Structures are given as C-alpha cells and as structure tokens.
C-alpha cells in the first residue's frame, strides 16, 4: 500500500509507542511495537517504521502463511519534493494492517497540514475526504480485524510486494 502526503509543517510530536497504539488501536496498556526510528527521528526527520507481532495478540496467527510475517508501516520524507511517502510491504495488506496504514496516513496528514494522494498520484484529497473513504476499517476493532486477517492469511499467500519498498526503507 502506498500514499503520498504534501508537507506544510515539518515536524510531529508523538512517541512511536503512542503512534503505534493509535494507528492499530491495539488493546492493553503497553503493547510492544517493532520499530526503526523513534519519536525523536519522527519529530525531526519525519522518518519512522512501525510493526506489531500479531502472535502477541492472537496465537492463531502462527497458522497463517509464513510470508505475511510482521509487516511494517513506514513513513519516509521524499528527497526530491516536499512530500512524505507512507508505504507497506505489500500492495494489498491484510485488514489489521490496512487499518494501521489508513490511520497512519490520516494522522500524519492532519499533523503536517497536507493533502493525500494514492499510488497513482492523480487526485489530491484532504485528510477528511481520505477518512470518509476508509472510515469503516479505520474505526473497526483491532481484534476483529486481526481475526479476519488470520482467516485470510490461512487461505492466501501474500500478493505482490510494493516495487520500491526496499529502496525507500534502506
């Protein structure tokens, strides 16, 4: 999954723990998040990657196809234009990560004053318009989406990877 956000403000003040909890809506007081970068790098450079281990929340995750693994939701500042790229490993993610991707994109866009476009870069929309498009999954409960993801992940292997995800992250 991929979206671009136009930048107006160049910093965000949130810890990666609070951001992770917010975008996935995970239950519990202190869930663990896989991450590169931290609140400081996100605040100064708008560069972060977050992931969760689904088995921390549901042991049945171990029955899914191995390729799904722990997927990161990445935010990276573009070098050649005043935009951020929000990107995941796969073009089509499982529902629990779709929720995180859409919530991350919305959260970041509202905090940097930016407009959002998808991978095709044809139409720029406001964060509120983006939220209306994806509101049902953005607000659905984490455990319900994880259960749906397990059902899908048992039947299907991951699809195509985002073509430039490795170039962006590393």
Residue pairs with C-beta under 8 A, 6 or more apart in sequence:
1 86
1 87
1 88
1 90
1 91
1 92
1 93
1 97
1 98
1 101
1 119
1 162
2 85
2 86
2 87
2 88
2 91
2 118
2 119
2 162
3 85
3 86
3 87
3 101
3 105
3 116
3 117
3 118
3 119
4 78
4 83
4 84
4 85
4 86
4 116
4 117
4 118
4 121
5 83
5 84
5 86
5 105
5 108
5 109
5 112
5 114
5 115
5 116
6 82
6 83
6 114
6 115
6 124
7 46
7 77
7 82
7 83
7 84
7 112
7 113
7 114
8 112
8 113
8 114
9 111
9 112
9 113
10 46
10 112
11 43
11 44
11 46
12 42
12 43
12 46
12 108
12 111
12 112
13 39
13 43
14 22
14 39
14 42
14 43
14 111
15 38
15 39
16 33
16 35
16 37
16 38
16 39
16 42
16 48
16 50
17 30
17 33
19 39
19 42
19 48
19 50
19 104
19 107
20 26
20 31
20 33
20 35
20 50
20 52
21 31
22 103
22 107
23 50
23 73
23 99
23 100
23 103
23 104
23 107
24 52
24 96
24 99
24 100
24 103
24 142
25 99
25 103
25 141
25 142
26 52
26 57
26 142
27 57
27 142
27 143
31 52
31 56
31 57
32 52
32 53
32 56
33 50
33 51
33 52
34 50
34 51
34 52
34 53
34 70
34 72
35 48
35 49
35 50
35 51
36 48
36 49
36 72
36 169
37 45
37 47
37 48
37 49
38 48
41 47
41 48
42 48
42 75
45 77
46 75
46 76
46 77
46 84
46 108
46 112
47 75
47 76
47 77
48 74
48 75
49 72
49 73
49 74
49 75
49 169
50 72
50 73
50 100
50 104
51 70
51 71
51 72
51 73
52 70
53 70
54 61
54 64
54 70
54 96
54 146
54 149
54 150
55 61
55 62
57 142
57 143
57 146
58 143
58 146
58 147
58 150
60 150
61 146
61 150
61 153
63 150
63 154
64 149
64 150
64 153
64 154
65 153
65 154
65 156
65 157
65 158
67 157
67 158
68 94
68 149
68 153
68 158
71 88
71 89
71 90
71 93
71 94
71 97
72 88
72 89
72 169
73 86
73 88
73 97
73 100
73 101
73 104
74 85
74 86
74 87
74 88
74 165
74 168
74 169
75 84
75 85
75 86
75 104
75 108
76 84
76 85
76 87
76 168
76 169
77 83
77 84
77 85
78 84
78 85
83 114
84 108
84 112
84 114
85 168
86 101
86 104
86 105
86 108
87 162
87 164
87 165
87 168
87 169
88 97
88 101
88 162
88 165
89 158
89 161
89 162
89 165
90 158
90 159
90 160
90 161
90 162
91 159
91 160
91 161
91 162
92 159
92 160
93 101
94 148
94 149
94 152
94 153
95 137
95 140
95 145
95 146
95 148
95 149
95 152
96 142
96 145
96 146
96 148
96 149
97 149
98 137
98 145
99 137
99 138
99 140
99 142
99 145
102 130
102 134
102 137
102 138
103 138
105 116
105 130
106 116
106 127
106 130
106 131
106 134
106 138
108 114
109 115
109 116
109 127
109 130
110 127
114 127
115 124
115 125
115 126
115 127
116 124
116 125
116 126
116 127
116 130
117 123
117 124
117 125
125 133
131 138
137 145
